[in-house]
Amino acid sequence: MDKRIAILGIIVENPDMASQVNELLHEYRDSIIGRMGMPYREKNISVISIVMDAENNVISALSGKLGMLDGVSAKAVYSKK
């Protein structure tokens, strides 16, 4: 399978899930090119952007696992190539 570049947008609305989010990101660290996280204190949420270079199934697996966490939303946007 071919690798693709993707951006994974993550919103963490449950601060108690932060450690589980970080554990998953650590698990997929070999596929992650870069990461930017921003706390939005006024809304008590965190917004994280992840850039990945991986096969579709790897990107989808991470996005799905994150989305199954309580209070965490994740969505992937893929490159066309």
PDB file of N, CA, C and O in Angstrom:
ATOM      1  N   MET A   1       0.827  -1.185   0.000  1.00  0.00           N
ATOM      2  CA  MET A   1       0.000   0.000   0.000  1.00  0.00           C
ATOM      3  C   MET A   1       0.872   1.250   0.000  1.00  0.00           C
ATOM      4  O   MET A   1       1.958   1.263   0.580  1.00  0.00           O
ATOM      5  N   ASP A   2       0.389   2.289  -0.652  1.00  0.00           N
ATOM      6  CA  ASP A   2       1.121   3.544  -0.721  1.00  0.00           C
ATOM      7  C   ASP A   2       0.869   4.387   0.514  1.00  0.00           C
ATOM      8  O   ASP A   2      -0.218   4.376   1.093  1.00  0.00           O
ATOM      9  N   LYS A   3       1.893   5.111   0.896  1.00  0.00           N
ATOM     10  CA  LYS A   3       1.745   6.053   1.999  1.00  0.00           C
ATOM     11  C   LYS A   3       1.151   7.347   1.479  1.00  0.00           C
ATOM     12  O   LYS A   3       1.342   7.714   0.319  1.00  0.00           O
ATOM     13  N   ARG A   4       0.430   8.031   2.349  1.00  0.00           N
ATOM     14  CA  ARG A   4      -0.149   9.327   2.021  1.00  0.00           C
ATOM     15  C   ARG A   4       0.111  10.296   3.154  1.00  0.00           C
ATOM     16  O   ARG A   4       0.344   9.904   4.298  1.00  0.00           O
ATOM     17  N   ILE A   5       0.067  11.556   2.811  1.00  0.00           N
ATOM     18  CA  ILE A   5       0.170  12.616   3.815  1.00  0.00           C
ATOM     19  C   ILE A   5      -1.257  12.932   4.269  1.00  0.00           C
ATOM     20  O   ILE A   5      -2.174  13.021   3.454  1.00  0.00           O
ATOM     21  N   ALA A   6      -1.425  13.096   5.558  1.00  0.00           N
ATOM     22  CA  ALA A   6      -2.743  13.443   6.096  1.00  0.00           C
ATOM     23  C   ALA A   6      -2.567  14.387   7.275  1.00  0.00           C
ATOM     24  O   ALA A   6      -1.541  14.394   7.956  1.00  0.00           O
ATOM     25  N   ILE A   7      -3.599  15.176   7.486  1.00  0.00           N
ATOM     26  CA  ILE A   7      -3.680  16.017   8.676  1.00  0.00           C
ATOM     27  C   ILE A   7      -4.804  15.449   9.525  1.00  0.00           C
ATOM     28  O   ILE A   7      -5.924  15.252   9.052  1.00  0.00           O
ATOM     29  N   LEU A   8      -4.491  15.194  10.768  1.00  0.00           N
ATOM     30  CA  LEU A   8      -5.477  14.663  11.698  1.00  0.00           C
ATOM     31  C   LEU A   8      -5.818  15.771  12.689  1.00  0.00           C
ATOM     32  O   LEU A   8      -4.963  16.214  13.456  1.00  0.00           O
ATOM     33  N   GLY A   9      -7.072  16.214  12.668  1.00  0.00           N
ATOM     34  CA  GLY A   9      -7.542  17.233  13.603  1.00  0.00           C
ATOM     35  C   GLY A   9      -8.194  16.560  14.794  1.00  0.00           C
ATOM     36  O   GLY A   9      -9.058  15.698  14.630  1.00  0.00           O
ATOM     37  N   ILE A  10      -7.787  16.949  15.984  1.00  0.00           N
ATOM     38  CA  ILE A  10      -8.293  16.335  17.211  1.00  0.00           C
ATOM     39  C   ILE A  10      -8.792  17.438  18.144  1.00  0.00           C
ATOM     40  O   ILE A  10      -8.103  18.435  18.361  1.00  0.00           O
ATOM     41  N   ILE A  11      -9.986  17.256  18.688  1.00  0.00           N
ATOM     42  CA  ILE A  11     -10.513  18.156  19.706  1.00  0.00           C
ATOM     43  C   ILE A  11     -10.766  17.330  20.958  1.00  0.00           C
ATOM     44  O   ILE A  11     -11.494  16.338  20.935  1.00  0.00           O
ATOM     45  N   VAL A  12     -10.146  17.765  22.051  1.00  0.00           N
ATOM     46  CA  VAL A  12     -10.286  17.068  23.328  1.00  0.00           C
ATOM     47  C   VAL A  12     -11.159  17.933  24.237  1.00  0.00           C
ATOM     48  O   VAL A  12     -10.726  18.976  24.729  1.00  0.00           O
ATOM     49  N   GLU A  13     -12.397  17.480  24.451  1.00  0.00           N
ATOM     50  CA  GLU A  13     -13.327  18.216  25.299  1.00  0.00           C
ATOM     51  C   GLU A  13     -13.344  17.680  26.733  1.00  0.00           C
ATOM     52  O   GLU A  13     -13.889  18.321  27.632  1.00  0.00           O
ATOM     53  N   ASN A  14     -12.755  16.521  26.939  1.00  0.00           N
ATOM     54  CA  ASN A  14     -12.675  15.915  28.266  1.00  0.00           C
ATOM     55  C   ASN A  14     -11.210  15.889  28.690  1.00  0.00           C
ATOM     56  O   ASN A  14     -10.457  15.033  28.225  1.00  0.00           O
ATOM     57  N   PRO A  15     -10.789  16.804  29.558  1.00  0.00           N
ATOM     58  CA  PRO A  15      -9.381  16.880  29.953  1.00  0.00           C
ATOM     59  C   PRO A  15      -8.847  15.584  30.569  1.00  0.00           C
ATOM     60  O   PRO A  15      -7.642  15.336  30.544  1.00  0.00           O
ATOM     61  N   ASP A  16      -9.739  14.761  31.121  1.00  0.00           N
ATOM     62  CA  ASP A  16      -9.314  13.490  31.714  1.00  0.00           C
ATOM     63  C   ASP A  16      -8.784  12.511  30.669  1.00  0.00           C
ATOM     64  O   ASP A  16      -8.134  11.528  31.021  1.00  0.00           O
ATOM     65  N   MET A  17      -9.054  12.767  29.396  1.00  0.00           N
ATOM     66  CA  MET A  17      -8.612  11.874  28.317  1.00  0.00           C
ATOM     67  C   MET A  17      -7.249  12.259  27.756  1.00  0.00           C
ATOM     68  O   MET A  17      -6.733  11.569  26.876  1.00  0.00           O
ATOM     69  N   ALA A  18      -6.658  13.341  28.243  1.00  0.00           N
ATOM     70  CA  ALA A  18      -5.391  13.831  27.686  1.00  0.00           C
ATOM     71  C   ALA A  18      -4.295  12.773  27.713  1.00  0.00           C
ATOM     72  O   ALA A  18      -3.555  12.626  26.740  1.00  0.00           O
ATOM     73  N   SER A  19      -4.182  12.047  28.795  1.00  0.00           N
ATOM     74  CA  SER A  19      -3.118  11.036  28.879  1.00  0.00           C
ATOM     75  C   SER A  19      -3.362   9.902  27.897  1.00  0.00           C
ATOM     76  O   SER A  19      -2.410   9.370  27.326  1.00  0.00           O
ATOM     77  N   GLN A  20      -4.622   9.518  27.688  1.00  0.00           N
ATOM     78  CA  GLN A  20      -4.918   8.454  26.725  1.00  0.00           C
ATOM     79  C   GLN A  20      -4.666   8.916  25.291  1.00  0.00           C
ATOM     80  O   GLN A  20      -4.200   8.136  24.460  1.00  0.00           O
ATOM     81  N   VAL A  21      -4.971  10.172  25.002  1.00  0.00           N
ATOM     82  CA  VAL A  21      -4.668  10.736  23.686  1.00  0.00           C
ATOM     83  C   VAL A  21      -3.157  10.696  23.456  1.00  0.00           C
ATOM     84  O   VAL A  21      -2.696  10.264  22.399  1.00  0.00           O
ATOM     85  N   ASN A  22      -2.398  11.144  24.438  1.00  0.00           N
ATOM     86  CA  ASN A  22      -0.940  11.151  24.304  1.00  0.00           C
ATOM     87  C   ASN A  22      -0.369   9.746  24.165  1.00  0.00           C
ATOM     88  O   ASN A  22       0.600   9.551  23.431  1.00  0.00           O
ATOM     89  N   GLU A  23      -0.943   8.767  24.848  1.00  0.00           N
ATOM     90  CA  GLU A  23      -0.491   7.379  24.713  1.00  0.00           C
ATOM     91  C   GLU A  23      -0.696   6.878  23.283  1.00  0.00           C
ATOM     92  O   GLU A  23       0.184   6.231  22.714  1.00  0.00           O
ATOM     93  N   LEU A  24      -1.857   7.179  22.708  1.00  0.00           N
ATOM     94  CA  LEU A  24      -2.115   6.759  21.329  1.00  0.00           C
ATOM     95  C   LEU A  24      -1.164   7.445  20.354  1.00  0.00           C
ATOM     96  O   LEU A  24      -0.645   6.806  19.439  1.00  0.00           O
ATOM     97  N   LEU A  25      -0.937   8.733  20.547  1.00  0.00           N
ATOM     98  CA  LEU A  25      -0.014   9.444  19.664  1.00  0.00           C
ATOM     99  C   LEU A  25       1.396   8.886  19.793  1.00  0.00           C
ATOM    100  O   LEU A  25       2.125   8.808  18.805  1.00  0.00           O
ATOM    101  N   HIS A  26       1.778   8.505  20.980  1.00  0.00           N
ATOM    102  CA  HIS A  26       3.090   7.885  21.184  1.00  0.00           C
ATOM    103  C   HIS A  26       3.158   6.532  20.477  1.00  0.00           C
ATOM    104  O   HIS A  26       4.187   6.178  19.901  1.00  0.00           O
ATOM    105  N   GLU A  27       2.077   5.791  20.523  1.00  0.00           N
ATOM    106  CA  GLU A  27       2.015   4.477  19.861  1.00  0.00           C
ATOM    107  C   GLU A  27       2.216   4.610  18.348  1.00  0.00           C
ATOM    108  O   GLU A  27       2.801   3.729  17.718  1.00  0.00           O
ATOM    109  N   TYR A  28       1.736   5.702  17.774  1.00  0.00           N
ATOM    110  CA  TYR A  28       1.820   5.919  16.319  1.00  0.00           C
ATOM    111  C   TYR A  28       2.937   6.892  15.945  1.00  0.00           C
ATOM    112  O   TYR A  28       2.932   7.435  14.841  1.00  0.00           O
ATOM    113  N   ARG A  29       3.874   7.115  16.827  1.00  0.00           N
ATOM    114  CA  ARG A  29       4.923   8.132  16.635  1.00  0.00           C
ATOM    115  C   ARG A  29       5.738   7.937  15.364  1.00  0.00           C
ATOM    116  O   ARG A  29       6.209   8.921  14.794  1.00  0.00           O
ATOM    117  N   ASP A  30       5.921   6.709  14.903  1.00  0.00           N
ATOM    118  CA  ASP A  30       6.719   6.478  13.698  1.00  0.00           C
ATOM    119  C   ASP A  30       6.043   7.008  12.435  1.00  0.00           C
ATOM    120  O   ASP A  30       6.708   7.227  11.423  1.00  0.00           O
ATOM    121  N   SER A  31       4.753   7.211  12.489  1.00  0.00           N
ATOM    122  CA  SER A  31       4.001   7.723  11.333  1.00  0.00           C
ATOM    123  C   SER A  31       3.727   9.215  11.426  1.00  0.00           C
ATOM    124  O   SER A  31       3.211   9.810  10.479  1.00  0.00           O
ATOM    125  N   ILE A  32       4.065   9.827  12.556  1.00  0.00           N
ATOM    126  CA  ILE A  32       3.764  11.243  12.778  1.00  0.00           C
ATOM    127  C   ILE A  32       4.965  12.103  12.392  1.00  0.00           C
ATOM    128  O   ILE A  32       6.073  11.906  12.890  1.00  0.00           O
ATOM    129  N   ILE A  33       4.723  13.064  11.493  1.00  0.00           N
ATOM    130  CA  ILE A  33       5.760  13.999  11.059  1.00  0.00           C
ATOM    131  C   ILE A  33       5.856  15.170  12.031  1.00  0.00           C
ATOM    132  O   ILE A  33       6.950  15.605  12.389  1.00  0.00           O
ATOM    133  N   GLY A  34       4.698  15.674  12.454  1.00  0.00           N
ATOM    134  CA  GLY A  34       4.699  16.827  13.341  1.00  0.00           C
ATOM    135  C   GLY A  34       3.398  16.947  14.101  1.00  0.00           C
ATOM    136  O   GLY A  34       2.388  16.337  13.747  1.00  0.00           O
ATOM    137  N   ARG A  35       3.441  17.745  15.154  1.00  0.00           N
ATOM    138  CA  ARG A  35       2.290  17.897  16.040  1.00  0.00           C
ATOM    139  C   ARG A  35       2.254  19.324  16.579  1.00  0.00           C
ATOM    140  O   ARG A  35       3.281  19.905  16.928  1.00  0.00           O
ATOM    141  N   MET A  36       1.033  19.873  16.636  1.00  0.00           N
ATOM    142  CA  MET A  36       0.847  21.188  17.244  1.00  0.00           C
ATOM    143  C   MET A  36      -0.403  21.110  18.126  1.00  0.00           C
ATOM    144  O   MET A  36      -1.478  20.735  17.656  1.00  0.00           O
ATOM    145  N   GLY A  37      -0.259  21.458  19.382  1.00  0.00           N
ATOM    146  CA  GLY A  37      -1.392  21.431  20.289  1.00  0.00           C
ATOM    147  C   GLY A  37      -1.599  22.785  20.922  1.00  0.00           C
ATOM    148  O   GLY A  37      -0.644  23.481  21.267  1.00  0.00           O
ATOM    149  N   MET A  38      -2.871  23.153  21.072  1.00  0.00           N
ATOM    150  CA  MET A  38      -3.198  24.447  21.662  1.00  0.00           C
ATOM    151  C   MET A  38      -4.326  24.275  22.660  1.00  0.00           C
ATOM    152  O   MET A  38      -5.399  23.790  22.303  1.00  0.00           O
ATOM    153  N   PRO A  39      -4.101  24.664  23.901  1.00  0.00           N
ATOM    154  CA  PRO A  39      -5.216  24.675  24.849  1.00  0.00           C
ATOM    155  C   PRO A  39      -6.088  25.906  24.608  1.00  0.00           C
ATOM    156  O   PRO A  39      -5.573  27.005  24.400  1.00  0.00           O
ATOM    157  N   TYR A  40      -7.368  25.725  24.637  1.00  0.00           N
ATOM    158  CA  TYR A  40      -8.305  26.843  24.529  1.00  0.00           C
ATOM    159  C   TYR A  40      -8.977  26.954  25.898  1.00  0.00           C
ATOM    160  O   TYR A  40     -10.054  26.403  26.129  1.00  0.00           O
ATOM    161  N   ARG A  41      -8.328  27.667  26.777  1.00  0.00           N
ATOM    162  CA  ARG A  41      -8.714  27.699  28.186  1.00  0.00           C
ATOM    163  C   ARG A  41     -10.120  28.256  28.416  1.00  0.00           C
ATOM    164  O   ARG A  41     -10.826  27.799  29.315  1.00  0.00           O
ATOM    165  N   GLU A  42     -10.533  29.240  27.611  1.00  0.00           N
ATOM    166  CA  GLU A  42     -11.861  29.826  27.786  1.00  0.00           C
ATOM    167  C   GLU A  42     -12.968  28.799  27.582  1.00  0.00           C
ATOM    168  O   GLU A  42     -14.033  28.901  28.191  1.00  0.00           O
ATOM    169  N   LYS A  43     -12.720  27.816  26.730  1.00  0.00           N
ATOM    170  CA  LYS A  43     -13.717  26.774  26.436  1.00  0.00           C
ATOM    171  C   LYS A  43     -13.394  25.458  27.122  1.00  0.00           C
ATOM    172  O   LYS A  43     -14.162  24.501  27.022  1.00  0.00           O
ATOM    173  N   ASN A  44     -12.260  25.401  27.819  1.00  0.00           N
ATOM    174  CA  ASN A  44     -11.803  24.191  28.508  1.00  0.00           C
ATOM    175  C   ASN A  44     -11.662  22.995  27.559  1.00  0.00           C
ATOM    176  O   ASN A  44     -12.055  21.874  27.883  1.00  0.00           O
ATOM    177  N   ILE A  45     -11.083  23.267  26.364  1.00  0.00           N
ATOM    178  CA  ILE A  45     -10.807  22.204  25.397  1.00  0.00           C
ATOM    179  C   ILE A  45      -9.369  22.343  24.911  1.00  0.00           C
ATOM    180  O   ILE A  45      -8.714  23.360  25.135  1.00  0.00           O
ATOM    181  N   SER A  46      -8.903  21.310  24.250  1.00  0.00           N
ATOM    182  CA  SER A  46      -7.596  21.351  23.587  1.00  0.00           C
ATOM    183  C   SER A  46      -7.787  20.991  22.119  1.00  0.00           C
ATOM    184  O   SER A  46      -8.591  20.123  21.780  1.00  0.00           O
ATOM    185  N   VAL A  47      -7.044  21.665  21.263  1.00  0.00           N
ATOM    186  CA  VAL A  47      -7.085  21.416  19.825  1.00  0.00           C
ATOM    187  C   VAL A  47      -5.697  20.964  19.406  1.00  0.00           C
ATOM    188  O   VAL A  47      -4.703  21.636  19.678  1.00  0.00           O
ATOM    189  N   ILE A  48      -5.640  19.808  18.735  1.00  0.00           N
ATOM    190  CA  ILE A  48      -4.360  19.229  18.331  1.00  0.00           C
ATOM    191  C   ILE A  48      -4.396  18.959  16.832  1.00  0.00           C
ATOM    192  O   ILE A  48      -5.372  18.413  16.317  1.00  0.00           O
ATOM    193  N   SER A  49      -3.332  19.341  16.134  1.00  0.00           N
ATOM    194  CA  SER A  49      -3.165  19.023  14.715  1.00  0.00           C
ATOM    195  C   SER A  49      -1.974  18.098  14.581  1.00  0.00           C
ATOM    196  O   SER A  49      -0.897  18.371  15.112  1.00  0.00           O
ATOM    197  N   ILE A  50      -2.176  16.998  13.866  1.00  0.00           N
ATOM    198  CA  ILE A  50      -1.129  16.009  13.644  1.00  0.00           C
ATOM    199  C   ILE A  50      -0.922  15.866  12.140  1.00  0.00           C
ATOM    200  O   ILE A  50      -1.892  15.726  11.395  1.00  0.00           O
ATOM    201  N   VAL A  51       0.319  15.899  11.687  1.00  0.00           N
ATOM    202  CA  VAL A  51       0.636  15.626  10.283  1.00  0.00           C
ATOM    203  C   VAL A  51       1.245  14.235  10.239  1.00  0.00           C
ATOM    204  O   VAL A  51       2.197  13.935  10.959  1.00  0.00           O
ATOM    205  N   MET A  52       0.677  13.386   9.379  1.00  0.00           N
ATOM    206  CA  MET A  52       1.122  11.993   9.296  1.00  0.00           C
ATOM    207  C   MET A  52       1.571  11.647   7.880  1.00  0.00           C
ATOM    208  O   MET A  52       1.087  12.219   6.903  1.00  0.00           O
ATOM    209  N   ASP A  53       2.492  10.714   7.786  1.00  0.00           N
ATOM    210  CA  ASP A  53       2.905  10.102   6.523  1.00  0.00           C
ATOM    211  C   ASP A  53       2.799   8.605   6.739  1.00  0.00           C
ATOM    212  O   ASP A  53       3.703   7.984   7.299  1.00  0.00           O
ATOM    213  N   ALA A  54       1.682   8.025   6.290  1.00  0.00           N
ATOM    214  CA  ALA A  54       1.410   6.622   6.581  1.00  0.00           C
ATOM    215  C   ALA A  54       0.409   6.060   5.579  1.00  0.00           C
ATOM    216  O   ALA A  54      -0.160   6.790   4.767  1.00  0.00           O
ATOM    217  N   GLU A  55       0.210   4.763   5.652  1.00  0.00           N
ATOM    218  CA  GLU A  55      -0.802   4.117   4.830  1.00  0.00           C
ATOM    219  C   GLU A  55      -2.185   4.498   5.356  1.00  0.00           C
ATOM    220  O   GLU A  55      -2.347   4.824   6.532  1.00  0.00           O
ATOM    221  N   ASN A  56      -3.177   4.452   4.466  1.00  0.00           N
ATOM    222  CA  ASN A  56      -4.543   4.839   4.838  1.00  0.00           C
ATOM    223  C   ASN A  56      -5.039   4.110   6.077  1.00  0.00           C
ATOM    224  O   ASN A  56      -5.653   4.712   6.958  1.00  0.00           O
ATOM    225  N   ASN A  57      -4.767   2.802   6.139  1.00  0.00           N
ATOM    226  CA  ASN A  57      -5.301   2.027   7.254  1.00  0.00           C
ATOM    227  C   ASN A  57      -4.681   2.451   8.591  1.00  0.00           C
ATOM    228  O   ASN A  57      -5.344   2.361   9.625  1.00  0.00           O
ATOM    229  N   VAL A  58      -3.442   2.903   8.589  1.00  0.00           N
ATOM    230  CA  VAL A  58      -2.786   3.360   9.818  1.00  0.00           C
ATOM    231  C   VAL A  58      -3.408   4.685  10.276  1.00  0.00           C
ATOM    232  O   VAL A  58      -3.696   4.871  11.458  1.00  0.00           O
ATOM    233  N   ILE A  59      -3.608   5.591   9.330  1.00  0.00           N
ATOM    234  CA  ILE A  59      -4.212   6.887   9.655  1.00  0.00           C
ATOM    235  C   ILE A  59      -5.639   6.693  10.161  1.00  0.00           C
ATOM    236  O   ILE A  59      -6.044   7.301  11.152  1.00  0.00           O
ATOM    237  N   SER A  60      -6.388   5.848   9.478  1.00  0.00           N
ATOM    238  CA  SER A  60      -7.772   5.573   9.883  1.00  0.00           C
ATOM    239  C   SER A  60      -7.837   4.907  11.248  1.00  0.00           C
ATOM    240  O   SER A  60      -8.726   5.201  12.048  1.00  0.00           O
ATOM    241  N   ALA A  61      -6.898   4.013  11.512  1.00  0.00           N
ATOM    242  CA  ALA A  61      -6.881   3.318  12.807  1.00  0.00           C
ATOM    243  C   ALA A  61      -6.661   4.306  13.944  1.00  0.00           C
ATOM    244  O   ALA A  61      -7.357   4.247  14.958  1.00  0.00           O
ATOM    245  N   LEU A  62      -5.706   5.209  13.789  1.00  0.00           N
ATOM    246  CA  LEU A  62      -5.455   6.194  14.828  1.00  0.00           C
ATOM    247  C   LEU A  62      -6.664   7.108  15.005  1.00  0.00           C
ATOM    248  O   LEU A  62      -7.085   7.370  16.132  1.00  0.00           O
ATOM    249  N   SER A  63      -7.217   7.587  13.912  1.00  0.00           N
ATOM    250  CA  SER A  63      -8.384   8.465  13.978  1.00  0.00           C
ATOM    251  C   SER A  63      -9.553   7.763  14.672  1.00  0.00           C
ATOM    252  O   SER A  63     -10.236   8.362  15.503  1.00  0.00           O
ATOM    253  N   GLY A  64      -9.780   6.505  14.332  1.00  0.00           N
ATOM    254  CA  GLY A  64     -10.861   5.740  14.941  1.00  0.00           C
ATOM    255  C   GLY A  64     -10.656   5.510  16.424  1.00  0.00           C
ATOM    256  O   GLY A  64     -11.593   5.642  17.211  1.00  0.00           O
ATOM    257  N   LYS A  65      -9.439   5.166  16.812  1.00  0.00           N
ATOM    258  CA  LYS A  65      -9.148   4.932  18.237  1.00  0.00           C
ATOM    259  C   LYS A  65      -9.317   6.211  19.042  1.00  0.00           C
ATOM    260  O   LYS A  65      -9.831   6.181  20.161  1.00  0.00           O
ATOM    261  N   LEU A  66      -8.889   7.329  18.481  1.00  0.00           N
ATOM    262  CA  LEU A  66      -9.063   8.604  19.169  1.00  0.00           C
ATOM    263  C   LEU A  66     -10.540   8.948  19.306  1.00  0.00           C
ATOM    264  O   LEU A  66     -10.982   9.392  20.366  1.00  0.00           O
ATOM    265  N   GLY A  67     -11.297   8.746  18.245  1.00  0.00           N
ATOM    266  CA  GLY A  67     -12.720   9.067  18.251  1.00  0.00           C
ATOM    267  C   GLY A  67     -13.537   8.219  19.204  1.00  0.00           C
ATOM    268  O   GLY A  67     -14.637   8.608  19.598  1.00  0.00           O
ATOM    269  N   MET A  68     -13.007   7.059  19.579  1.00  0.00           N
ATOM    270  CA  MET A  68     -13.718   6.186  20.522  1.00  0.00           C
ATOM    271  C   MET A  68     -13.525   6.626  21.974  1.00  0.00           C
ATOM    272  O   MET A  68     -14.233   6.152  22.863  1.00  0.00           O
ATOM    273  N   LEU A  69     -12.577   7.524  22.219  1.00  0.00           N
ATOM    274  CA  LEU A  69     -12.357   8.027  23.576  1.00  0.00           C
ATOM    275  C   LEU A  69     -13.468   9.009  23.942  1.00  0.00           C
ATOM    276  O   LEU A  69     -13.897   9.808  23.110  1.00  0.00           O
ATOM    277  N   ASP A  70     -13.927   8.945  25.184  1.00  0.00           N
ATOM    278  CA  ASP A  70     -14.994   9.819  25.660  1.00  0.00           C
ATOM    279  C   ASP A  70     -14.553  11.281  25.616  1.00  0.00           C
ATOM    280  O   ASP A  70     -13.546  11.649  26.221  1.00  0.00           O
ATOM    281  N   GLY A  71     -15.302  12.106  24.903  1.00  0.00           N
ATOM    282  CA  GLY A  71     -14.994  13.529  24.857  1.00  0.00           C
ATOM    283  C   GLY A  71     -13.888  13.900  23.892  1.00  0.00           C
ATOM    284  O   GLY A  71     -13.323  14.990  23.985  1.00  0.00           O
ATOM    285  N   VAL A  72     -13.565  12.992  22.950  1.00  0.00           N
ATOM    286  CA  VAL A  72     -12.518  13.263  21.965  1.00  0.00           C
ATOM    287  C   VAL A  72     -13.101  13.080  20.572  1.00  0.00           C
ATOM    288  O   VAL A  72     -13.748  12.071  20.293  1.00  0.00           O
ATOM    289  N   SER A  73     -12.873  14.053  19.702  1.00  0.00           N
ATOM    290  CA  SER A  73     -13.286  13.975  18.294  1.00  0.00           C
ATOM    291  C   SER A  73     -12.050  14.027  17.427  1.00  0.00           C
ATOM    292  O   SER A  73     -11.111  14.763  17.730  1.00  0.00           O
ATOM    293  N   ALA A  74     -12.034  13.251  16.344  1.00  0.00           N
ATOM    294  CA  ALA A  74     -10.900  13.244  15.428  1.00  0.00           C
ATOM    295  C   ALA A  74     -11.387  13.095  14.001  1.00  0.00           C
ATOM    296  O   ALA A  74     -12.339  12.362  13.731  1.00  0.00           O
ATOM    297  N   LYS A  75     -10.731  13.793  13.090  1.00  0.00           N
ATOM    298  CA  LYS A  75     -11.094  13.725  11.673  1.00  0.00           C
ATOM    299  C   LYS A  75      -9.815  13.853  10.862  1.00  0.00           C
ATOM    300  O   LYS A  75      -8.962  14.688  11.164  1.00  0.00           O
ATOM    301  N   ALA A  76      -9.682  13.020   9.829  1.00  0.00           N
ATOM    302  CA  ALA A  76      -8.510  13.034   8.969  1.00  0.00           C
ATOM    303  C   ALA A  76      -8.834  13.644   7.615  1.00  0.00           C
ATOM    304  O   ALA A  76      -9.905  13.413   7.054  1.00  0.00           O
ATOM    305  N   VAL A  77      -7.890  14.427   7.098  1.00  0.00           N
ATOM    306  CA  VAL A  77      -7.957  14.968   5.743  1.00  0.00           C
ATOM    307  C   VAL A  77      -6.730  14.452   5.015  1.00  0.00           C
ATOM    308  O   VAL A  77      -5.602  14.642   5.472  1.00  0.00           O
ATOM    309  N   TYR A  78      -6.952  13.795   3.876  1.00  0.00           N
ATOM    310  CA  TYR A  78      -5.888  13.125   3.141  1.00  0.00           C
ATOM    311  C   TYR A  78      -5.430  13.929   1.925  1.00  0.00           C
ATOM    312  O   TYR A  78      -6.206  14.661   1.311  1.00  0.00           O
ATOM    313  N   SER A  79      -4.150  13.770   1.599  1.00  0.00           N
ATOM    314  CA  SER A  79      -3.636  14.341   0.349  1.00  0.00           C
ATOM    315  C   SER A  79      -4.214  13.524  -0.812  1.00  0.00           C
ATOM    316  O   SER A  79      -4.639  12.383  -0.634  1.00  0.00           O
ATOM    317  N   LYS A  80      -4.220  14.120  -1.978  1.00  0.00           N
ATOM    318  CA  LYS A  80      -4.747  13.405  -3.151  1.00  0.00           C
ATOM    319  C   LYS A  80      -3.726  12.438  -3.722  1.00  0.00           C
ATOM    320  O   LYS A  80      -4.097  11.518  -4.452  1.00  0.00           O
ATOM    321  N   LYS A  81      -2.457  12.620  -3.411  1.00  0.00           N
ATOM    322  CA  LYS A  81      -1.425  11.757  -3.964  1.00  0.00           C
ATOM    323  C   LYS A  81      -0.984  10.720  -2.960  1.00  0.00           C
ATOM    324  O   LYS A  81      -0.114   9.902  -3.259  1.00  0.00           O
TER     325      LYS A  81
END
